[in-house]
């Protein structure tokens, strides 16, 4: 039989352990002095804390990491909630002894089912994601002197179950390597070595090295990744489809024009430099095919051809794509390629017993 003293002692021990494990603020850590603050960002990272600020505190040794500090009001006092001493590693690069690769820190507003991402040009974009939950995000964004087309967003959110701020997801971005350098696509990497790691103990140098290797493996096609749907692209495509169904040609042209990259006055963006990467979704083939169709209906024939070529190369059994690309080639006055694809479409329709559904123009333009 356990004595009441032992039970009481156990209760006190468990309470003390629980309290120390889940208490916030280190009384031994001083607040950063104003002259050492390089960057200060308002954030709502942990529920129930007031006036939260994420601080980048300068290291007097220029080659050593700056400190990342979360401040908040707790029980009427300003406290250091946690600090990350190694997250903002400074990695020597080959270009200058006074410049470093590593991570930039950003705070992104966490909206339910929306992921915000910062690309290699420091522009912020939003993407749809059913798995993303509301709550502000601390994003460590890779910066590398010679890298302008790819980057990683290591995103941290508060994990209420573990009572820590930890990596919630890893996002990979791809920008156009020419023309306007705009973002083409973003991917979540569901399996990676950084997921669930604590920000407080995050090893920036080790993470940066790992991400450089991961970048190579991604470009080699050896890493599983899930392409994110741009919120802007999704809404613009919906507007274009509604305009098409409503026979509003001007609105259709305007909507689809918003999806055409603008190289500015001195340079135009060739469709082959971005269209397939931006608008082909392996898990939304029907959507990509429809967008290719809408490009052609709006008069953007070259963009249509580029997207539909990707649809067909990845899904050669998709019959309607041959009709759509034939129409786009016809719009470009490339009659031989148009006829070739009309014939392919006609053959596939005949094989599936749908001869009656073949449009009249297919016979007229294919010469068959």
C-alpha positions as CSV (number, residue, x, y, z in Angstrom):
1,X,0.0,0.0,0.0
2,X,1.3,3.5,-1.0
3,X,1.4,6.0,1.9
4,X,-0.3,9.4,1.6
5,X,3.1,11.1,1.9
6,X,4.5,9.2,-1.1
7,X,1.4,10.1,-3.1
8,X,1.7,13.7,-2.1
9,X,5.4,13.7,-3.0
10,X,4.6,12.2,-6.4
11,X,2.0,14.8,-7.1
12,X,4.4,17.6,-6.2
13,X,7.1,16.0,-8.4
14,X,4.7,15.7,-11.4
15,X,3.4,19.2,-11.0
16,X,6.9,20.6,-10.8
17,X,8.0,18.6,-13.9
18,X,4.9,19.7,-15.9
19,X,5.2,23.3,-14.9
20,X,8.9,23.5,-15.8
21,X,8.3,21.7,-19.1
22,X,5.5,24.0,-20.2
23,X,6.5,27.3,-18.6
24,X,7.6,30.1,-20.9
25,X,10.4,32.6,-20.5
26,X,14.0,32.1,-19.3
27,X,14.5,34.4,-16.2
28,X,18.3,34.2,-16.7
29,X,18.2,35.6,-20.3
30,X,18.3,39.3,-20.7
31,X,16.2,41.2,-23.2
32,X,18.2,42.3,-26.3
33,X,19.5,45.8,-26.0
34,X,18.1,48.2,-28.7
35,X,21.4,48.8,-30.3
36,X,21.9,45.1,-31.0
37,X,18.5,44.6,-32.7
38,X,19.0,44.2,-36.5
39,X,15.4,43.3,-37.3
40,X,12.1,43.4,-35.4
41,X,8.9,41.7,-36.6
42,X,5.5,41.6,-34.9
43,X,4.1,38.1,-34.8
44,X,1.3,36.1,-33.2
45,X,3.1,32.8,-32.9
46,X,1.9,31.4,-29.5
47,X,-1.7,31.8,-28.4
48,X,-2.3,33.7,-25.1
49,X,0.9,35.8,-25.2
50,X,0.7,39.5,-25.7
51,X,2.9,41.8,-27.9
52,X,5.0,39.1,-29.4
53,X,8.0,40.2,-31.4
54,X,10.6,38.2,-33.3
55,X,14.0,39.8,-33.0
56,X,17.2,39.3,-34.9
57,X,20.0,40.1,-32.5
58,X,23.3,41.0,-34.0
59,X,26.4,39.0,-33.1
60,X,29.5,41.1,-32.5
61,X,31.5,38.5,-34.4
62,X,30.4,39.1,-38.0
63,X,31.2,35.5,-39.0
64,X,29.0,33.9,-36.3
65,X,25.3,33.5,-36.3
66,X,23.0,36.3,-35.2
67,X,20.5,35.2,-32.6
68,X,16.8,34.8,-33.2
69,X,14.7,35.8,-30.2
70,X,11.0,35.6,-29.4
71,X,9.8,38.3,-26.9
72,X,6.4,38.5,-25.4
73,X,4.5,39.8,-22.4
74,X,3.8,37.1,-19.8
75,X,2.0,37.8,-16.6
76,X,2.7,41.5,-17.0
77,X,6.4,41.1,-17.7
78,X,8.4,41.4,-20.9
79,X,10.3,38.1,-21.3
80,X,12.5,36.2,-23.7
81,X,10.3,33.2,-24.6
82,X,13.1,31.4,-26.4
83,X,16.2,32.1,-28.4
84,X,17.7,30.3,-31.3
85,X,21.4,30.7,-31.3
86,X,22.4,28.6,-34.4
87,X,19.4,29.0,-36.8
88,X,20.8,32.0,-38.7
89,X,24.1,30.4,-39.6
90,X,26.5,32.4,-41.8
91,X,28.0,30.2,-44.5
92,X,31.1,31.3,-46.3
93,X,30.6,31.6,-50.1
94,X,33.1,31.7,-52.9
95,X,32.4,35.3,-54.0
96,X,33.4,37.5,-51.1
97,X,34.9,37.0,-47.7
98,X,32.6,39.7,-46.3
99,X,29.3,38.1,-47.5
100,X,27.6,35.0,-46.4
101,X,25.1,32.5,-47.6
102,X,22.5,31.2,-45.1
103,X,18.9,32.1,-44.2
104,X,16.8,35.2,-44.2
105,X,14.0,35.3,-41.6
106,X,10.4,36.3,-42.5
107,X,7.1,36.2,-40.7
108,X,4.2,35.1,-42.8
109,X,0.5,35.4,-41.8
110,X,-0.9,31.9,-41.4
111,X,-4.4,31.7,-42.9
112,X,-6.4,28.4,-42.8
113,X,-5.8,26.3,-46.0
114,X,-3.4,29.0,-47.4
115,X,0.4,28.7,-47.5
116,X,2.5,31.9,-48.0
117,X,5.9,31.5,-49.6
118,X,8.8,33.8,-50.3
119,X,10.6,33.1,-53.6
120,X,14.3,33.8,-54.5
121,X,13.4,37.3,-55.6
122,X,12.0,38.1,-52.1
123,X,8.4,38.2,-53.4
124,X,5.6,36.7,-51.4
125,X,3.0,34.4,-52.9
126,X,0.0,32.5,-51.6
127,X,-0.9,28.9,-52.4
128,X,-3.9,26.7,-51.6
129,X,-3.4,23.8,-49.2
130,X,-6.1,21.8,-47.5
131,X,-3.6,20.6,-44.9
132,X,-2.4,24.0,-43.7
133,X,-3.8,25.3,-40.5
134,X,-4.1,28.9,-39.3
135,X,-1.4,30.6,-37.3
136,X,1.6,32.8,-38.0
137,X,4.7,31.2,-39.5
138,X,8.4,31.8,-39.0
139,X,10.0,31.2,-42.3
140,X,13.8,30.7,-42.8
141,X,14.5,31.3,-46.4
142,X,17.6,30.1,-48.0
143,X,19.9,32.7,-49.6
144,X,22.8,31.7,-51.8
145,X,25.0,34.1,-53.8
146,X,24.8,32.3,-57.1
147,X,21.3,30.9,-56.8
148,X,18.4,33.0,-58.3
149,X,16.0,30.3,-59.6
150,X,15.5,28.0,-56.6
151,X,15.1,28.4,-52.8
152,X,13.7,26.7,-49.8
153,X,11.3,28.0,-47.2
154,X,11.8,26.2,-43.9
155,X,8.5,27.0,-42.1
156,X,8.0,26.9,-38.4
157,X,4.7,27.0,-36.5
158,X,3.8,26.5,-32.9
159,X,3.1,22.9,-32.0
160,X,0.6,23.0,-29.2
161,X,0.9,19.3,-28.4
162,X,4.7,19.5,-28.0
163,X,4.7,23.1,-26.7
164,X,7.5,24.1,-29.0
165,X,7.9,26.0,-32.3
166,X,9.0,23.4,-34.8
167,X,9.3,22.9,-38.6
168,X,5.8,22.3,-39.9
169,X,6.7,22.1,-43.6
170,X,9.5,22.5,-46.1
171,X,8.6,24.4,-49.4
172,X,10.7,24.5,-52.5
173,X,10.3,27.3,-55.1
174,X,11.2,27.5,-58.8
175,X,11.7,30.9,-60.6
176,X,12.1,31.6,-64.2
177,X,15.9,31.6,-65.0
178,X,15.4,34.3,-67.6
179,X,13.0,37.0,-68.7
180,X,11.2,38.4,-65.7
181,X,12.6,36.0,-63.1
182,X,9.1,35.5,-61.8
183,X,8.0,32.5,-59.7
184,X,6.9,29.5,-61.7
185,X,6.0,27.0,-59.1
186,X,6.2,25.9,-55.4
187,X,6.3,22.4,-53.9
188,X,5.8,21.0,-50.5
189,X,8.4,18.3,-49.7
190,X,6.4,15.9,-47.4
191,X,9.4,13.7,-46.5
192,X,12.5,15.5,-45.3
193,X,15.0,15.5,-42.5
194,X,14.0,18.8,-41.0
195,X,10.3,18.2,-40.3
196,X,9.4,18.6,-36.6
197,X,12.8,20.0,-35.6
198,X,12.7,22.7,-32.9
199,X,13.5,26.3,-33.9
200,X,15.2,26.8,-30.5
201,X,17.8,24.1,-31.3
202,X,17.8,24.4,-35.1
203,X,21.2,23.9,-36.7
204,X,21.3,26.4,-39.5
205,X,24.6,25.3,-40.9
206,X,23.7,21.7,-41.0
207,X,20.3,22.4,-42.5
208,X,21.8,24.6,-45.2
209,X,24.2,21.9,-46.2
210,X,21.4,19.4,-46.3
211,X,19.2,21.6,-48.4
212,X,21.9,22.2,-51.0
213,X,22.1,18.4,-51.5
214,X,18.3,18.2,-51.6
215,X,18.2,20.8,-54.3
216,X,20.5,18.7,-56.5
217,X,18.4,15.6,-55.9
218,X,15.2,17.5,-56.7
219,X,16.6,18.7,-60.0
220,X,17.6,15.1,-60.7
221,X,14.0,14.0,-60.2
222,X,14.8,11.8,-57.2
223,X,12.6,13.5,-54.5
224,X,8.9,13.2,-54.0
225,X,7.2,16.6,-54.0
226,X,3.7,17.9,-54.1
227,X,3.0,20.9,-56.3
228,X,1.0,23.7,-54.8
229,X,-1.8,25.5,-56.6
230,X,-1.3,29.3,-56.7
231,X,-4.2,31.1,-55.2
232,X,-4.0,33.8,-57.9
233,X,-3.8,31.2,-60.7
234,X,-6.7,29.2,-59.4
235,X,-9.0,32.3,-59.0
236,X,-7.9,33.7,-62.4
237,X,-8.6,30.4,-64.2
238,X,-12.0,30.3,-62.5
239,X,-12.7,33.9,-63.8
240,X,-11.6,32.9,-67.3
241,X,-13.8,29.8,-67.4
242,X,-16.8,31.9,-66.2
243,X,-16.1,34.4,-69.0
244,X,-15.8,31.7,-71.6
245,X,-19.1,30.1,-70.5
246,X,-20.7,33.6,-70.5
247,X,-19.4,34.4,-74.0
248,X,-17.5,37.4,-72.6
249,X,-14.5,37.4,-75.0
250,X,-13.0,40.6,-73.6
251,X,-13.1,39.3,-70.0
252,X,-11.6,36.0,-71.1
253,X,-8.7,37.7,-72.9
254,X,-8.1,39.9,-69.9
255,X,-8.2,37.0,-67.4
256,X,-5.9,34.7,-69.4
257,X,-3.6,37.7,-70.1
258,X,-3.0,37.8,-66.3
259,X,-1.4,34.3,-66.6
260,X,1.1,35.3,-69.4
261,X,4.5,36.4,-68.0
262,X,5.4,39.9,-68.9
263,X,9.1,40.4,-69.7
264,X,8.8,44.2,-69.8
265,X,9.6,46.5,-72.7
266,X,13.0,45.0,-73.5
267,X,12.2,41.3,-73.4
268,X,9.2,39.0,-73.9
269,X,8.9,35.7,-72.0
270,X,9.0,32.7,-74.3
271,X,6.2,30.3,-73.4
272,X,8.7,27.4,-73.3
273,X,10.6,29.2,-70.5
274,X,7.8,28.9,-68.0
275,X,4.3,27.7,-69.1
276,X,4.7,23.9,-68.4
277,X,6.4,24.4,-65.1
278,X,3.9,27.0,-64.0
279,X,0.6,25.5,-65.2
280,X,1.0,21.7,-65.5
281,X,-0.2,19.8,-62.4
282,X,0.3,16.1,-62.5
283,X,-2.6,15.5,-60.1
284,X,-4.9,18.0,-61.9
285,X,-4.5,16.9,-65.5
286,X,-8.0,17.9,-66.5
287,X,-7.5,21.4,-65.0
288,X,-4.2,21.8,-67.0
289,X,-5.9,20.6,-70.2
290,X,-8.8,23.0,-69.7
291,X,-6.4,25.9,-69.1
292,X,-4.6,25.1,-72.3
293,X,-7.9,25.2,-74.1
294,X,-8.7,28.6,-72.5
295,X,-5.3,30.0,-73.6
296,X,-6.2,29.2,-77.2
297,X,-9.7,30.6,-76.8
298,X,-8.2,33.8,-75.6
299,X,-5.8,33.9,-78.6
300,X,-2.7,32.9,-76.7
301,X,-1.9,30.1,-79.0
302,X,1.8,29.6,-78.3
303,X,1.1,29.4,-74.6
304,X,-1.7,26.9,-75.3
305,X,0.6,24.7,-77.4
306,X,3.3,24.7,-74.8
307,X,1.0,23.6,-72.0
308,X,-0.9,21.0,-74.0
309,X,2.4,19.5,-75.3
310,X,3.2,18.8,-71.6
311,X,-0.3,17.4,-71.0
312,X,0.0,15.0,-73.9
313,X,3.6,14.0,-73.2
314,X,2.6,13.0,-69.6
315,X,-0.8,11.7,-70.5
316,X,-0.8,10.4,-74.1
317,X,-4.2,8.7,-73.6
318,X,-6.0,12.0,-73.1
319,X,-8.0,12.3,-76.3
320,X,-9.4,15.8,-76.0
321,X,-5.9,17.3,-75.5
322,X,-5.1,16.4,-79.2
323,X,-8.2,18.4,-80.3
324,X,-7.2,21.3,-78.2
325,X,-3.6,21.4,-79.4
326,X,-4.7,21.0,-83.0
327,X,-6.9,24.1,-82.6
328,X,-4.0,26.0,-81.1
329,X,-1.6,25.0,-83.9
330,X,-4.3,26.1,-86.4
331,X,-4.5,29.4,-84.7
332,X,-0.7,29.7,-85.2
333,X,-1.2,28.8,-88.9
334,X,0.9,25.7,-88.4
335,X,-1.5,23.7,-90.6
336,X,0.6,20.5,-90.9
337,X,0.9,20.1,-87.1
338,X,-2.7,20.9,-86.7
339,X,-3.7,18.3,-89.2
340,X,-1.5,15.7,-87.6
341,X,-3.2,16.2,-84.2
342,X,-6.7,16.4,-85.7
343,X,-6.0,13.0,-87.3
344,X,-4.7,11.6,-84.0
345,X,-7.8,12.9,-82.2
346,X,-10.1,11.5,-84.8
347,X,-8.4,8.1,-84.7
348,X,-8.8,7.9,-80.9
349,X,-12.4,8.9,-81.0
350,X,-13.1,6.2,-83.6
351,X,-11.4,3.6,-81.5
352,X,-13.6,4.5,-78.6
353,X,-16.8,4.4,-80.6
354,X,-17.4,8.1,-80.5
355,X,-17.4,9.0,-84.2
356,X,-20.7,10.9,-83.9
357,X,-19.1,13.3,-81.4
358,X,-16.2,14.4,-83.7
359,X,-16.5,18.1,-84.5
360,X,-17.0,19.0,-88.2
361,X,-13.8,21.1,-88.3
362,X,-11.7,18.0,-87.5
363,X,-12.6,16.5,-90.8
364,X,-12.3,19.8,-92.7
365,X,-8.9,20.7,-91.3
366,X,-7.3,17.3,-91.3
367,X,-7.9,16.6,-95.0
368,X,-9.3,13.2,-94.2
